[in-house]
Amino acid sequence: MLNLRFSWVMGFRLPRVAGLLFFSGAAALVYQTAWLRELRLVFGASTAASAAVLAVFMGGLGVGGALLGKRADRAKNPLMMYANLELLVSLAAALTPLLVRLADAVYIRLGGVAAMGSTVAMLVRLLLSVIVLAPPTVVMGGTLPAAARAVEHASDTGRQRVAVLYGVNTFGAVLGALAANFLLLEVFGTQMTLWLACLINALVGMVARAFARSPETEEGAGEVAREAEPADVAEAASSSSQFGWFPPLAAAVSGSTFMLMELVWYRMLGPILGGSSYTFGLILAVALTGIGAGGAIYARSRIRPSLSAFAATCGAQALVIALPYALGDKIAILSLLLRPLCRAGFAPSVGVWAFITSIVVLPAAIISGAQFPLVIGLYGKGSNSVGKDVGNAYLANTIGALVGSIAGGFGLLPLLSAPRCWKLVVVLLVATAVLALALDLSSRGRQLFVRAKVLISASPVMALMALLMLAFRGPSTVWRHSGIGAGRADAWTENMTSATIPSFERKKADSTLAWEVDGLESSVALERDEGYTFIVNGKADGHTIGDAPTQVMSGLLGAMLHPDPRKALVVGLGTGSTAGWLGAIPEIERVDVVELEPAILRVGHDCGPVNRNVLDNPKVHVQLGDARETLRTTKELYDIIFSEPSNPYRAGISSLYTEEFYRAASLRLRERGLFIQWVQAYEVDPWAVATAVVTLKQAFKNVSMWRTMRGDLLLVSQNDEAVVDVAQLRARLVKEPYRSATRLVWRTGSAEGVLAHHVANPAFAEALVTNELGVVNHDDQNVLEFAFARGVGHIGNLVDERVRDLAVKLRTARPRVVGDVDEQLLLEESWLSQLFADVPLDPPPSTMRASERAFAEAMVAMNSGARAKGLKAWAALQRKANSVGETALVADAIAHTNVTGAESLIDGVDDPAEREMLLAILAHHRGDANAAADALQRAFTLLRTDPWARPSVSNEALELAAALSSKSRPIAERLYAALEPPMAVEQLRRHRLWVRARIGRTIDAAHCATVLHELEPARLIRDQLEMRLACYREANDPLTAAAEADLLQQLASEGSFGEGIPAAPPPPGLAAPRRAVEGAPAAAGDGGATP
């Protein structure tokens, strides 16, 4: 077929125009990053707020493409039009910071979500985002159609030249993403980075104008374009035109599936890459790299746009998306194995992140990059209406992306979960491929089989393979909740054996979770094996007991320091402990809690035993929303504001650590009010901590520093004198809930014990400012976000001791007090606090007087297990226990040494369950098994509701229960029943079940097997595997074969040659070998190891 087309064409060299698109793409990505950050500061970091901004950004591009694409086709000099559009973009973008300030003033004046409600607030966000972003984005949307019209020729039937521009433009976006996230934002700040992009955009516009004045005709361009179409191209065009509704649908499906998949990638890759701002920037850069590469591949290919070709891309994309899903936890394990490289520094970390991301994201992105220009080819051929077609395809693709983003963020992710959304994308792509292929077959019939055999056969095969891969298990807890990216699994990479990875997978099995859910903002899980730990985006954000010194005491410390606390605000619900204990103070009238993620409310409910049932307290009011917006819009005033969001390295969280946020908080404090900021002292350098202090000093006159536990610091800020009233402190400590909290959590009952947690007085903050140790962290230039992000996963970086050493050096470590302080008791309480926190004693006992040194040595000995030695040294001091911590250590030592009159000292232990366990230990040492069992039975009953006994004592009590049961079946039956209900917040769950299984073994195999089922999958610990096999064999349990295989695997990993091979039976008439084979039932012992 010969087609003659007549059109006036002003040709321009493709390389020149492509170069312009490269820098234009870089600037566009910088704009997008900067606008999202700036408007996040106005509207908050919630999914709803981000969706509003993203909708306007993408909608503007789509509308601009559709409107301006038609004008590009009519332009006599489309490159001049392109140049003018780029200049307009630079001008409109340069004005956006001023418009952002206007939007901020209007939004705050309207009162935010609290005043307007979520629906009206969303509409206002959309309207204000339109005011800010519509001018630059609509104009920006017309640049690609104009550029395409400038270079496209009638002879380019597949529109490969458009693909070149699309690919090069995307490669420029890669540069913009990397430059913005890894350099510009930290060095220059958001506003200056945006203006640098404006400068680049303006230069692109000026160069384009120069090029537009001297058009250069290339081969194939001219006044008359004569085009000879091969028959297959004509047939494909006929098929596309017959179904004119399909190209927009194809563009929309392409956009929606890829955008939904991007949300899945962000949610799924965060846990194994760390989840910092760098991580998300890198995922975006890899995705853009793939898209650019796909566009380049299409441009160099001879692919002719057709429905069957589009079907092939959908099938291929479904396949490469399904493959990493099928690989599942293997990708997480690969990330774990590469973790040692991450510990070598930041640059190797980026390399590892890029490698893992490329495995998951790059193939799908490459196909997507080829798919979009192919879809443009479905609209038409060559230069005919190319601007209009590009614009319409852009609009349809944008609409699809918006649908995918909004449906995914607000509905599909929370409703289905990220892994199921992953599978849904594959199904949608397969369905689209089938539809496209069916339409092409109905149109071209047998001719299609002749001319496109490969495409027709490949598409169904790839689609079927993709669907089959969905039958695999996919990512599990090992991927999603094991903390690989945050370095929480690094210990597993040391001294690895063949059993290391299987052991890790079993330790992080799905059965270790109480529940998991994909929320609106994050993935959330509650781990239960060692007590409740809530996990957000793959990283443990708090343990109910292990982190109680911070979670419980942070708010109560403020209440103890404040003269008359009545109203409090808590940023972040977490386990609910801070808000719950504050709400238990009789004088507190109201506690407001701001929580961004709705799923965290379930955590607060399940952690009721440690948070005093916070959600049932009528004084506690939880508001779902952004804390920054709440503080800036509320009219409420507070006596205490405590801020403990997640780690600052996470995108959106760092805006709660800036001068602007702190000034907003200071305006919401009543007279003598306290603002308390939690700061991590792990995985950071001292400079980052100093920056937090210096930033707070910009909003508050006085900033003092306290330590709740090792690695956790509190910055207590106020505008009046930071002086501790000792008499007030003593009065509070005899009242509830202060008395219980300090004695059970901080192991102290004295004012001196509270002061022992003081690190630095306000003079320390002043010294940091004077000596410029740290900088001021701003909304516009958030240096803490990047400083904390570089330390993710470096567990060994603990700086609280270094900060304390500097405070001592500057003579600012002593608290400012009013009232009398017992200096000797303060020293002893300081040592005990450090002892329980497992930090070196300061001041060193070797520098102190003999009596003080003897006290410290006695406490250290008893705490380390040398009880007899420590008790002897303590008795030589001829003193009574003067503190809660001292009483606990001495009572524990006395219980193990059977000293006369031990009961009276054990009675001084505060926790009732701990008292009973110590009495059981004492009775055991006295040889009274029944009395010991009675005490243990009472203790285990108390532990069902009492979470505050020391874990070390509880663990020892469990082992004692196993020992007593092994000698008496009646005792075994009593304690087996006593250990059936879980302890409060699942404390020591795995150890409890393991001990119960051992006790059940004493009764019979069936009792043992029943409990062992709760411990499946079994840990690869030899004595446990031996007992498990013996119990299952005797009970004829269905899991016997699996138990035998696990034991053989473990024996093989230990390198005991031939040990797992059963012994041959003896010949008739001969005695059996004396030594039973290890691992056989006869050799299986009690299995006393703690899991």
Secondary structure as UniProt FT lines:
FT   STRAND          2..6
FT   HELIX           14..43
FT   HELIX           47..74
FT   HELIX           78..110
FT   HELIX           112..116
FT   HELIX           118..141
FT   HELIX           143..151
FT   TURN            154..155
FT   TURN            157..158
FT   HELIX           160..179
FT   HELIX           180..184
FT   HELIX           185..188
FT   HELIX           190..212
FT   TURN            219..220
FT   STRAND          224..228
FT   HELIX           231..242
FT   TURN            243..245
FT   HELIX           246..273
FT   HELIX           277..300
FT   HELIX           307..327
FT   HELIX           329..337
FT   HELIX           339..342
FT   TURN            343..344
FT   HELIX           346..379
FT   TURN            382..385
FT   HELIX           386..407
FT   HELIX           408..412
FT   HELIX           413..416
FT   HELIX           418..444
FT   HELIX           446..451
FT   HELIX           453..469
FT   TURN            470..471
FT   HELIX           477..480
FT   TURN            484..489
FT   HELIX           490..493
FT   TURN            498..499
FT   HELIX           500..507
FT   HELIX           510..512
FT   STRAND          513..518
FT   STRAND          523..527
FT   TURN            529..530
FT   STRAND          533..536
FT   TURN            537..538
FT   STRAND          539..543
FT   TURN            544..547
FT   HELIX           548..551
FT   HELIX           553..561
FT   STRAND          567..571
FT   TURN            574..575
FT   HELIX           577..583
FT   TURN            586..587
FT   STRAND          590..595
FT   TURN            598..599
FT   HELIX           600..606
FT   HELIX           608..611
FT   HELIX           614..616
FT   TURN            618..619
FT   STRAND          620..624
FT   HELIX           627..633
FT   STRAND          638..643
FT   TURN            648..649
FT   TURN            651..653
FT   HELIX           654..657
FT   HELIX           659..666
FT   TURN            667..668
FT   STRAND          669..680
FT   HELIX           686..697
FT   TURN            698..699
FT   STRAND          702..709
FT   TURN            710..711
FT   STRAND          712..718
FT   STRAND          724..725
FT   HELIX           726..733
FT   TURN            736..737
FT   HELIX           738..745
FT   HELIX           751..755
FT   TURN            756..757
FT   STRAND          758..760
FT   HELIX           762..770
FT   TURN            771..772
FT   HELIX           783..790
FT   TURN            791..793
FT   TURN            795..796
FT   HELIX           800..809
FT   TURN            810..811
FT   STRAND          817..818
FT   HELIX           823..836
FT   TURN            837..838
FT   HELIX           845..847
FT   HELIX           850..863
FT   TURN            864..865
FT   HELIX           867..876
FT   HELIX           884..897
FT   TURN            900..901
FT   HELIX           902..906
FT   TURN            907..908
FT   HELIX           912..925
FT   TURN            926..927
FT   HELIX           929..942
FT   TURN            943..945
FT   HELIX           951..965
FT   TURN            966..967
FT   HELIX           969..978
FT   HELIX           984..986
FT   TURN            987..988
FT   HELIX           989..1003
FT   HELIX           1005..1014
FT   HELIX           1022..1034
FT   TURN            1035..1036
FT   TURN            1038..1039
FT   HELIX           1040..1053
FT   TURN            1054..1055
FT   TURN            1057..1060
FT   TURN            1068..1069
FT   TURN            1078..1079
FT   HELIX           1081..1083
//
